[in-house]
Amino acid sequence: MEVVLPLDPAVPAPLCPHGPTLLFVKVTQGKEETRRFYACSACRDRKDCNFFQWEDEKLSGARLAAREAHNRRCQPPLSRTHCGKYLKFIELPLTQRKFCQTCQQLLLPDDWGQHSEHQFWVCVITS
């Protein structure tokens, strides 16, 4: 699989609970057939996010509304604590910005110990 650029960059990528998706192309060795699809940009394992949509798939209004409702239900509630944590997070040097893939949250250095057994990524987020 490869990440590719969309044919029409003016058309926004569909959203999953984690945000905008990426466009991938499945390439099979020995075959010239390829098929492009959208999948979660944050989670590579389908157990973590099972979002999948063929690039050329047309969705009904009802299915789009159901997807938007699902995305809203999956988003954590934002509070002043979360906003304050985000502001502290973006002030950190890039090497100290970590995201816990297990808990799906940004980590400040004080949080690292509580997540030491989890999978995490070093983030590069710009404001």
FENWOPE-V371817 format. One record per backbone hydrogen bond with DSSP energy under -1.0 kcal/mol. NH is the residue of the N-H (numbers start at 0). CO is the residue of the C=O. Records with the same first field share a line. If there is no record, write none. Layout:
NH = CO, CO
This chain:
1 = 24
3 = 22
10 = 7
15 = 18
18 = 15
20 = 13
21 = 38
23 = 36
24 = 1
25 = 34
30 = 27
34 = 25
36 = 23
37 = 52
38 = 21
47 = 44
48 = 44
52 = 37
54 = 35
56 = 53
63 = 59
64 = 60
65 = 61
66 = 62
67 = 63
68 = 64
69 = 65
70 = 66
71 = 67
72 = 68
73 = 69
82 = 78
83 = 79
84 = 80
85 = 81
86 = 82
87 = 83
88 = 84
89 = 85
91 = 88
95 = 92
96 = 93
97 = 106
98 = 120
99 = 104
100 = 118
101 = 118
103 = 99
104 = 99
106 = 97
110 = 107
114 = 111
115 = 112
117 = 114
120 = 98
122 = 96
